[in-house]
Every structure is written in structure tokens, then in C-alpha cells.
Amino acid sequence: MIALRLMREDDRQSVASLELLPEQTAYVRPLAQILADLQAHHEPHVITWRHRVLGFFLIDTRCAAAYAFCRPGELGLLGYCIDARRQGEGHGRAAVNGLRSYLSTIYPTAPAVVLTVNCRNTAAIRSYLGGGFNDTGELYHGGRAGPQHIFRMPLRSES
């Protein structure tokens, strides 16, 4: 069963050794570099299966301070990846499907989570849309690999 949790210090080597497919390196920086560049407002999380780390993502708790498309209090999802050796097995989709419940528990006051996904990354687009994200219809042009869709997923029911 897929589980999501905060990264622990003893997960660092496992995360750094996750592999990306060559075509994914345009969208996700090397994980060792992401770990080396962590900011105080970037909270690392791991995706596990059978207690083994097979994926990773960051939550940016100050997304609205950095990006105009983020609303106050929203979280940013960054660097989401599944180890290349475990792709195609449904783990990525299962993890995306569990994000709403997981993030709303860890960040109970956050109204939503926002991400950008490259317009050419069709597999990720399908996964995010299938997991509860909505396409805002806007594009972000500040990425290093071309235009990106802006996706948002509410974490709480609107009252």
C-alpha cells in the first residue's frame, strides 16, 4: 500500500538515489540538488510502498509569497517524482489520489495545493487531473522547460 509521510533524515540517501527517466530531467531537478537547496519553507515528503521510499515531493508553505498564481495560505507542490524503476506500476497515481487526505491532515488550515506541470508532460497531466487537481486554465511561463499549466486542488470543502 502506498503511504505518504514527512521525510526523515534517514530517508535522505534513499531520496537522493531515486532515478528519473531522461525525459523527466527537463521537468524535475536532480533530487540530490533539490535536497541540497532546501529552504526553510520547503518541507520534504516521501512516498513509500512496503516501507521503501519510491517517490518524493516538496511542499512550499510560502507559495503565495513567490508566485502570483498562488492564493494566500495555499501550498505549492514541487519536485513530485516516482523512481523511474517503479514507474508504470500505478504508484504515482495512487500517491496523487492520496494527496488531498494527507495534506489536509498535515496542513489543516491550507485551503488548497497548487502545482505547475509542463504542457508537454502528458503523463503527469493525466495523473494530476485523475487525482483531483483542476486545470485553472492559466499558464505559468517562468519554468525552465517552457510553459506550464497551473493546477489547483482544494483541501477543504467550501462552506
N, C-alpha and C positions, 0 to 999 in steps of 0.2 A: 504494500500500500504506500502511496506517495504521502509524504509529510513535509510540511514547511516549518522552519524554525529559524530563530536568530542564529547567526554564525557564531561559533565559539572559537577561541584561539586555536584549539587543537584541530579545527577544520581547515585552517589556512593552507596547509600543504595540499590537501585534497582539492580545494578550490583552485589553487594555482595550477594543478595538474589537469584540470578539465580541458578537453580539447574542443576546438571549434573547427567546423568544416572550412575549407579555404574560402568559399564564397561568403561565409559569415564574418570573416575578419574585417570586411568593409563596414559592418554594422556594429560590431562589439570589439572594443579594445582588448588586447591580451589581458587575461584575468590577473596575472601577476602584477601588471601595471595598474590595473584598477585597484587592487589591494594596496599597492604602494602609495597611491594617490588619494586614499580615503580622507574625506573631510569629516569634521565633527557632526555635520548634519546628514551624512550618508550612513545609513545603517545597513550592514550586510546581512543577508539571509541565505539559507541553503535549502535546497530541495533534496530530500532523501528518499530512497527506496530500499527497503530491507536494511535500514540503518546505515546505508552507504550514501555519501554525497554524490549526486549525479547532476546537480544544477545549482545555479546561483542567481541572485539578483540583489540590487541595492534599492533601498527606499530613501528618497531625498525628502527630508522633513521640512525643507525650506524651498520647495519647488516654486512657490509664488514669488519669492524674492529674486529668483534667477530667470524666470520665464513668464512672459506676458500672457501666455495661454493658460497658465495655472491660476486658479482662483484661491483666495485666502483659505488657508487650512488644508488645502489638498496636498496629497502625497504625490511624488514623482516616482515612477518605476523605471529604473535604469539597469543596463547591463544584463538583462534577462537572458539566460542561456541554459541549454541542456548539453551535457557532454556528447560530443559527436559520436562516440562509440555506443551511445544509448538512444540515439535519435531514431524515430520511426517505430518506436515501441509504445507510443501513447503517453509517455511520462510527461512531456511538455504540456500537452492538452490537459491532462489530469491536474497538473500543478496550476495552470491558469484557471481551471474550474474551481480550485480551492482557494484562490486568492481573496475573493470577497469575504468569505467567512474568516479566514486567517487574519487579514489586515484589519477588519472591523473589530476583531478581538484585541490585537496588539496595539492598534491606534483608535481607540473608541470614539474620539472626538473628530476624527478626519471625515469630511463629508464624501470624499471621492479619491480615487487614484487616477493619475493621468500618465500617459506614455506617448512617445512618438515612435513610429515604425516606418522604415524606409518604404517608399511607394513600390519599389521593385521586390520587396521581401514578401512574396505572396504567401508562403507557408506560415510565416509569423502573423500576417494579417488574418488569415483564416483561423488560426489558433486563438488570437485575441478576441476576434468577433464571436467565435464559438464559446468563449469562456466568460462572456458577459460584458465585454467592453463595447462601447458605442463609438462610431466614427463621428467626430464633431463636424466633419465637412470642411475643416480648415487644414491648411498645410503649414508646416514649420520648415523654413528654408535655412536654418542655421546649422544643420548637420553636416558632417564631413563627407557624406556619401550621397548627397542630393536631397531632394525634397522628401519630407516625411509627413504621413498622416498623423493627426492628433486624435488619440483615442482617450475616452474617459469612461470610468466605471464607478457608479455611485456605491458607497459603502453602507449607507443607511437609507432606510425608507424615508421618503419625503412625507412630512406630516401635514 
